[in-house]
Amino acid sequence: MSELVRVAEVAGPPTELIFGDWYPAARAGELRSGKTAKALLLGIPLLLGRKTGGKLFAMRDLCPHRGIPLSAGWFDGETMTCKYHGWKFEPCSGQCREIPSLTSHETLDPTKIYAGAFPCEERDGFAWVYLPEAGAGRVQGLETLPPVPEVPKFSARFRSAHLEAELPCNVDHGIIGLMDPAHGPFVHQAWWWRSAASIHEKTKHFEPLEDRENNGRNAGFRMSSHAPSANSAPYKLLGVYGEPITTTIDFVLPNRRYETIRAGDKWFSSLTTITPVTASTCRIDVVAAWNVFYWVPFVTSIATFFGARFVRQDQETMIEQAEGLRFHPGLMLIDDADKPAKWYFALKQARLKGTGEHPLSGPVTLHWRS
C-alpha cells in the first residue's frame, strides 16, 4: 500500500453525481472507539466516528448553528460538542442534546434541532455511508434503504484484503476505465499478468441486470459465466485444483463491479467501487475475499502486493490521462470494446432522470481483441 501514489485534488472536468445510495467513505479499521476522522464524499464533508459501544456514525462536518466544522470540537464517545458555542449532538441521529447558552427564560427545545447525519454501516472492513437525494429529509430507518453492498462469499472460512487509490478524474472516467477490457495488455503489462504479444480475439456474452423490484435503481449488466482469459497468469494458477474455472462479472449502478471466480468449491470474489470524492475526483476501493490457496503462507501479503501493483498501474494511467483532460478534448467511444461504457452512460442517465429503458433489451454478444 505504501507504493500507491497519493494524489492531490486536481481541478478536472466535473460530472453529475448519483445520490440516494451507499458509498464507502473510509476503512472501518481506521475508526477506533471514541475517535473521529474526516472524509469527503460526493463533495460533502463528513465527520466519521465510532461510539464507545462500537456503533459507527457519519455526520455532515458542519454545525447547523454557525457552520463551523464539528471536527474542530470534541467527541467523548457518546456526544459531539461544537467548539464554537458548545452545542452537543448525538452523532448517529444528529439530534441536538444541549445548548449551553439557553436559560430558563427560553422556550427553544434543543432536541428539535438536528445536525446533518447519515446512515453508516460497517461491511467488509468499510464504513458505508448512505447519502440521500437533496431535499429528501432525514432517513428514518435502514428498512427503507437498499441493502448495504457486500462482497460475495461462498464459505465460512476465507481470507480478505483491501486496496485503495485516489484518481484525479471524475467518477465517469474512473468507471469506464474500470470496465474497459482493451487496456489490460498495455496498462497491465507484466510477467505475472499479460503482455501485448498475448492479444487475441475474445467473445463475451452479456445480459441485462434490470433490478425491476427497485425500479431499476441499481440496474446494470453481467458478463455471463465464462472461462477466464487464457493469457492471464493468475487465472492459470487455479488449474492446480483440477476443476473447470469460470468467472462472472457484474456492473451495477451507481459504481460497483463484482467479480466471482469459481473452481469447484474454491472461489475468489471482489467488489471494486469507484467512489466519487468530488464532482471532479474519485477513488478506487477494492475488497477481495477468497478461499483459494487458503493454507499457503503469506498468501494475503502476496495478493496485496500484486494487487497494489495492479491498481497503481491504473492510477498512473489516470494521472497521465488527467493531463490531457485539462484541455477539454473531444472524446469518443467505439464498438465493441467500448460498448459497456456506452451502457453505463445510458444507465446513469436513466437513473438520474427516472425515465428511460435499459440499454440492453436482452442478451448481447460482443467481440474484441485484448
N, C-alpha and C positions, 0 to 999 in steps of 0.2 A: 504494500500500500504506500510506503514511503516514496516509491518511484513515481507514483502518479503525480502529474503536474497540478498545482493549484492555480486556477485561472481567475484573474481579477475580472470583475464585471465589465463587459465591453458593450458600448452602445452599438447595437446592430438592428437590422430590420425587425420590428415587433410583429406580433401576431395576436389574434383574438384568442382568449383563453377560455377553457371549459370549466365552469364552476358547477356546484351540485354533485361532487364526487369526492372519493377518498384519494389522498396523495401521501406518499411517505415524506415526512418533514425532517426526520433525524433518526439516527441509530438509537434505539431504546436503551442500549447499554451505556450510553453517554449520559443518561438522565438518572443520576443517583438520587436516593431518597432524601428529601429535604432540600434538593438543589434545583436550580433552573438553568436554562440555556436559551439563547436567542436563535431564531431561524427566520428565513424569508421564503414565502411560498405563494406563488401566483401574485407576487407584488405586495403581499400582506405581511407586515412584520408580526411575528409570533413570539410569544414567551412560552416555552415548554418547560414542564417540570414534573416531578413525581412527589405526591404527598407522602406523608410518613407511613401510611398504610400500604403504599405501593401503587396507588392509582395514578395514571398519567393524566395530565391536563394540557390544554393548549388555549392560551388567551391571546387576544389581539394585544400587541405590546404598546398599548396606549391607554392612559387613564381617561375615562369619559368626562372627567371634570375639567381639566385644563390641557389635556393632550400630551403630558409628559410620558415618556416610556415607563411602563411599570417595571421594566427590568432595572431601572435606576433605584428601585425601592428595595424592600426586604421580604423574604419568604421564610416563615417559621416552621414550615412543614404542613401547615393547615390553611393559613390565610396569607394573601399577598397584600402588602402595605405600600401605598404610594408614597414616594419620597417627598412630594411637594406639600401635601396637606394631611397626610396620614390616613387617607381613606383606606379601609380594609375590605378585601374581596375574597369570597370563597372561589378558588380558581377553576373548579370543574364547571360550575354553573355561571360564574361571573357575577353572582349576586353580591351587592354591597352589604356588609355586615356592620359597618361603623363609620360615622363621620364625626371625628373628634370636635369639630368646631360647633356642632349643634348644642343648643341649650334647651332648658325645659320650656322656653317660650316658643320654640319652633314646632311646627306640625308636620314637617317633612319626615316621611318614613324611608330611611335609607335602604330597606330591603326591597323597595320597589325600583331601585336603580340597579342597572346591570352593566358591567363592563363586557366587551366582546369576548365570547368564549365559544369554542368549537368542540364537537365530539372528537375524542382522541383515544385510539385503541392500539394495543400492542400486538403485533403479529410478526412472526419470523424475524424478530430482532429489530423491527422498525416501529417507530411511533407514527401511525397513520392518522391523518387529520382530515376531517370532512369539512370542506369549505362550501357553504350554501350559496345559491344564487343571490345576487344583490337584491335586497328588499324582501327576502324570504322570511326574515324574522329569525328568532332563536329556535334551534332544533330542540324539540321537547323530549325525544326519546329515540334510542337506536332502532326500535322496532319499525320506524317509518323510513329507515335508510336502507340502501342496498348493502349486501354483505361486505365486510372488510376483505380486500384481496388477500390471497394466501397462496403460497407455492404448493402445487400438488405433491402429496406424499402417499406412498404405497406400501409402507411397512412401518412397524413401531420403532425400529432401530435404523438410524440414518445419521449421516454427518451433514454439516452445512457450512457455508461460507458466504461472506458479503464483500462486495466491491462497490466503489462509487467514484465518479469523476465529474468535475464541472465542465460544462461545454459553453463556449462563447457564442451561442446561436439560439434562435428561438426554438420552441418545442417542436414545431413542424419540421424543421431541418433535422433535429435530433431523431424524430420518429422515422422519417423516410430514410435516414441513414441506417437506423436500426433494422429496418425491414428490407433493405436493399441487398439482393442476392449477388449482384455483379461485382461488388467491390472486394470481396474476400481474397481472391488470388493476388490482388495488388496491395491493398492496405494491410492484409494479414499474412504477407509472405513470411514464412518461417519453416525451418526443417520439421518442426513438430506440428505444423498445421497444413499448409499447402503452398504451391508455387505457381507462378504464371504459366509454367510449362505444363501444368496439370489441367489446364482449362479444357472442358469438353461440354458437349451439348447435354442439357438436362430437361426432363419433362416432369412437371409437378402439377398435381391436381388440387384445386381449391374448392371450397364450399362456403356458402354464407353462414354467419352466425347472427341471427336476427334479433335475439333477445326480446321476442314479442311479449313475454309476460311482464316486461318492464317498459313497454312501448319503445323498445329499441335504444334505450339509454346507453347500454353497454354492448351495442352491436359491433360486429367485426367480421373476421373471416378466418378460415382454417386451411392450412396446408395439410391435406389429408395424410393419414398414416402412410409412411413410405420407408424404404431402406435408405439410410443416411448416405451422404456423399462419400463415394469410394476414395476421393482424393483428400480426405481429412484424416490425419493420423490418429487423433483421439478416438474417433469412432472405431477405427480398426482394432484398438486395444480391447474393445468389448468382445471381439471374436474369440477371446480365450475362454469364454463361457460356453461356447459351442451352441448357442441359441440364435435363432433369427433376430436381427436387430431392426427395430422400427423407431421412427421418430415422428412426432406430431407437433406442429407449431400453430399456435393461435395468436391472433392480434385482436384485442378488444379495446373499445373506447374507454377512457379517453387517451390512454398512453401505455398499454400493457402488452407485453409479449411473453407468452407462456410456451416453453418447450419441454416436451416429455420424451425421453428415450427409454425404450424397454428392451430387455434381452432376457426372456423368461421371467424369473422372479427378481431379476436385477434391474435397477432403474436409476435414472438421473433426471432431475427436473429443475427448471429455473424459471424465475419471474424477473423480467427486466422491465423497468419503468423509466420513461423519460419524464422527469419531474420539472415542470415549469417553475423556475425561481422568480423570474420577472417575465414581462412580455417579450423580452429580447434575449434572455439567457435561460439555460436549463441545466439539469444534472442527470447523469445516468446512474441508476441504482440497480444493483443486481443481487439477488439472493438465490443461491443454488442449494439443493438438497440431493443426497444420493445414498444408496447402499452398495454401489459397485466398489470393489476393492476395499471393502469395509475394514479388513484386518491389516491392510498394508500400512506399515509405519509411516508417519508424517504425510499421509495422503492429503489431509486438509491443507497443510502448508504447501505441498506441491501444487495442488489445484489452485490455491490462492495466488501462488507465484505466477503460474502460466496465465491464469485468468486476468491478473493485473497487467501483464504484458499485452494481452489481447485488447483490453479496454483502453490501455494507453495508446495503442495504435489508432483506435477510433478517435480518441481525444485529440491526438496530434493532428490528424487529418481535419477535424472540425476547426481547430485553431487556424490551420492554413486556409481552410475554406472561408473563415470569417474575414480574412484579409481581403478576399475578393468580394464578399458580400457587402463590404463597406461602401462599394461603389455602385450598389443597387443595380446589378446587371440583369438583363433578361434571362430567364432560366427556362429549361424545357424538361419534359418527361416523355420518354419514348416507350414503345411496346417492345417486348413483353416484360422485360426485367423491371420496368418502372410501373407496371400495372398495379401492384399492391399500393404504391404511393398514390396513384390516382384514386383507388378505392378509399384510402384513408381520408383524402381531402373531401370526397363526396360524403362519407360517413360523418365527418366532423361538421360539415355544413348542415346536414340533415339534423344532427343533434342540436346545433346552435339555433336553427330556425324552427325546430319542432315539426318540420314537414319534409317530405321527400321520401322516395323509395330507396331500398337497399341497392347499391350499385351492382350486386350480383343477383341475378334472377334465379340462379341455380348453379350447379357445379360447373367449373371452368377449368380448362387445361391450358397451362402456359408453357412456353419453351424459351430457354435462354442458354447462353454459354457462360460457365463460370468454373 
